[in-house]
Amino acid sequence: MIQKMSPSLRRPSTRSSSGSSNIPQSPPVRSTSSFSNLRRNSIRNVSNSGSQSVSASTTRSNSPLRSISTKSDPFLHPGMIRVKRSNSINNCSRKNDTYTGSITVTIRPKPRSTGPPHDNVGLKLPRYSQPRSNLQYGGNTFVRDPWFITDEKTIVHEEIGEFKFDHVFASHCTNLEVYERTGKPMIDKLLMGFNATIFAYGMTGSGKTFTMSGNEQELGLIPLSVSYLFSNIMEQSMDGDKKFDVIISYLEIYNERIYDLLESGLEESGSRPGTPSRSYMGKSNSNAMGVELKIRDDSKYGVKVIGLTERRCESTEELLRWIGIGDKSRKIGETDYNTRSSRSHAIVLIRLTSTDVNNGTSRSSTLSLCDLAGSERATGQQERRKEGSFINKSLLALGTVISKLSADKTTSVDSNISTTPTGSSGSSSGSITGNSGIPSNHIPYRDSKLTRLLQPALSGDSIVTTICTVDTRNDAAAETMNTLRFASRAKNVALHVSKKSIINNGNNDGDKYHTIELLRRQLEDQRRLISELKGRSSSDGSLTQSPCDNNTRDTMVTSGGSDPNLALMKAENRILKYKLENCEKLLDKDVVDLQDSEIVEIVEMLPFEVGTLLETKFQGLESQIRQYRKYTQKLENKIMTMEKGGHIATSLTGCDDTEVTELRKMLERKDKMIEALQSAKRLRDRALKPLTNAHQPHIVENDKLI
Ligand SMILES: Nc1ncnc2c1ncn2[C@@H]1O[C@H](COP(=O)(O)OP(=O)(O)OP(=O)(O)O)[C@@H](O)[C@H]1O
């Protein structure tokens, strides 16, 4: 964690004499002040002048680097000419917490290494005004370049037409200028809390690595940006209110496999920090392959490379030294176009975490610096051919993703154009043929490791700037054309990026006190609750037994456990249930089975008129019973008489059968009627008994048949 100015940051260190050091202890470094003052002087010059541009000579005159000879110091390279100070980040709305715009696209033409000192690239020539003719120089004839840069945003091809971008650098521009336009604004965004991604794209040999890393003579965008980052960190941590953490990881994608470039942790570095050590490697592909790393979806970072080494750095020198170590492991090899061609995509990840010391909040943002391998034609050498095919495939995947992302905005210029990388083996399977302008929902990020790793950045998690390097020579026209098409599409990719959210770590003293106080209160509340419950349970006695006792548990359940309201409700429920059962019994019970007390209960409930009515009814029934009895008696007498006279059989036999049957039926009905009447009488007697006992004499003495 970097807080205030650590001694190592304050101390103007001297250049290490030795190339070795113990890692992770502070590595041998170049003068700290060189890097930080580089930035400070350039910034001060701008702000003091109040101008939008600053000349390199001004920068040089104030720089402490002036003591270093111009031969050995890249900052004093004569190529450092006027550098515009305007922020080149693309048209965007810049609210405090969000960035809305599109990918910032810049074009960097590679200068001719031979030929006339000033080719037509970089000269402001009117379109088509120059006749196509060869140039004579030093006794040699040079074919004119077909490309013109008409202004700082436009590059024109004599026959195809013009392409407009956020910035087109002159071919003779310096890395410092490129950094000022691209790296510096992105570091500013990083410091504000945005993720930032810069990637160099272009055909092999067009200057990607030169732009990103630089060489012994001229520092590239990476060391310049890192230097600016640490200068800002020092400034911001000066008053002690902020602490910073800088962590670096470095990986490469080689033949569609991800390798950790810091894994080996090489402890020696023969090169000075800030310059790409790979530039000094004597042989290509000299490093053994490491362990392949896997990518995983991650809720926090979008995607994450599992097991990637992270190194904490406290200074520009330390960080650049790690990059130098990683560069040594990066795969390079000779191709037809480049004797030291990158055979892999390399990505430097710098995670910056700033912590507010006063309130303990922190915010992390990541800078991704990508030096992509270049698209290339198929070569005769088998290994290069295999690598080239992987490179082309992944660049094709990137082109497809960019194309799809920009599909809804792409202009007709791109119609019917394939994004197949330069010189690829002709496969067009993944190319975009014809742009319908219909946005596709499916973005094939999973088609390559490169697009997978860039997915969070391209899908809105990062502000993105790309530097497309081109070779303007006539024989590279097709490749340049493809690069510019890619660039045109990238320009259309919309970005809506939010700052990384602030995390409350709760790790400062104020937060600790607050947390302890909160926990203390919670503890008190819980204690109070426990004693309250104990009080309740001892008052109803249900908790006096062991909690393991089943009876206790039952008691608790039936009494509603520890809740008195529940117990009360249960008791009420039991009473209501009992009442209901009784009512049901009363309703369903056969009247005959009713107990006297129950009948009295019912009778008492009846109105007086009902009793009178019932009495009348019963009297009617009694009269009927008497009639039936008389009739039955008559029949029986008749039968007896007949039996005594010996005529029974005869008479009965002689009797009309119908009459006998009728007589029998009448007897049966009589019996049934008598039974029913007796039952009714019994009921009536019982019903009236309490009333008659109280108010009047018995109407019926008993229920026997008279
Ligand atoms: N703008 C430039 N000024 C000076 N030299 C340059 C420039 N661009 C490229 N070069 C030189 O061209 C050569 C190839 O450049 P470089 O290695 O950066 O290309 P590259 O795009 O990274 O290629 P590859 O994709 O094969 O890795 C190097 O010697 C480099 O120094």
PDBQT file of the ligand as one rigid body, heavy atoms in Angstrom, charges set to zero:
ROOT
HETATM    1  N1  LIG A 801       6.840   4.630 -35.398  1.00  0.00    +0.000 N 
HETATM    2  C1  LIG A 801       7.996   3.978 -35.477  1.00  0.00    +0.000 A 
HETATM    3  N2  LIG A 801       9.146   4.638 -35.394  1.00  0.00    +0.000 NA
HETATM    4  C2  LIG A 801      10.312   3.980 -35.470  1.00  0.00    +0.000 A 
HETATM    5  N3  LIG A 801      10.431   2.638 -35.649  1.00  0.00    +0.000 NA
HETATM    6  C3  LIG A 801       9.312   1.933 -35.729  1.00  0.00    +0.000 A 
HETATM    7  C4  LIG A 801       8.037   2.556 -35.655  1.00  0.00    +0.000 A 
HETATM    8  N4  LIG A 801       7.111   1.592 -35.767  1.00  0.00    +0.000 NA
HETATM    9  C5  LIG A 801       7.776   0.432 -35.904  1.00  0.00    +0.000 A 
HETATM   10  N5  LIG A 801       9.074   0.633 -35.891  1.00  0.00    +0.000 N 
HETATM   11  C6  LIG A 801      10.098  -0.394 -36.024  1.00  0.00    +0.000 C 
HETATM   12  O1  LIG A 801       9.575  -1.413 -36.851  1.00  0.00    +0.000 OA
HETATM   13  C7  LIG A 801       9.921  -2.690 -36.374  1.00  0.00    +0.000 C 
HETATM   14  C8  LIG A 801       8.690  -3.524 -36.127  1.00  0.00    +0.000 C 
HETATM   15  O2  LIG A 801       7.941  -2.879 -35.163  1.00  0.00    +0.000 OA
HETATM   16  P1  LIG A 801       7.163  -3.688 -34.035  1.00  0.00    +0.000 P 
HETATM   17  O3  LIG A 801       7.922  -4.862 -33.579  1.00  0.00    +0.000 OA
HETATM   18  O4  LIG A 801       6.737  -2.719 -33.037  1.00  0.00    +0.000 OA
HETATM   19  O5  LIG A 801       5.916  -4.183 -34.881  1.00  0.00    +0.000 OA
HETATM   20  P2  LIG A 801       4.682  -4.993 -34.353  1.00  0.00    +0.000 P 
HETATM   21  O6  LIG A 801       3.493  -4.381 -34.957  1.00  0.00    +0.000 OA
HETATM   22  O7  LIG A 801       4.706  -5.128 -32.919  1.00  0.00    +0.000 OA
HETATM   23  O8  LIG A 801       4.905  -6.391 -35.058  1.00  0.00    +0.000 OA
HETATM   24  P3  LIG A 801       4.432  -7.840 -34.625  1.00  0.00    +0.000 P 
HETATM   25  O9  LIG A 801       2.953  -7.856 -34.734  1.00  0.00    +0.000 OA
HETATM   26  O10 LIG A 801       5.043  -8.747 -35.617  1.00  0.00    +0.000 OA
HETATM   27  O11 LIG A 801       4.901  -8.067 -33.263  1.00  0.00    +0.000 OA
HETATM   28  C9  LIG A 801      10.725  -2.461 -35.133  1.00  0.00    +0.000 C 
HETATM   29  O12 LIG A 801      12.097  -2.517 -35.447  1.00  0.00    +0.000 OA
HETATM   30  C10 LIG A 801      10.373  -1.102 -34.692  1.00  0.00    +0.000 C 
HETATM   31  O13 LIG A 801      11.416  -0.452 -33.992  1.00  0.00    +0.000 OA
ENDROOT
TORSDOF 0
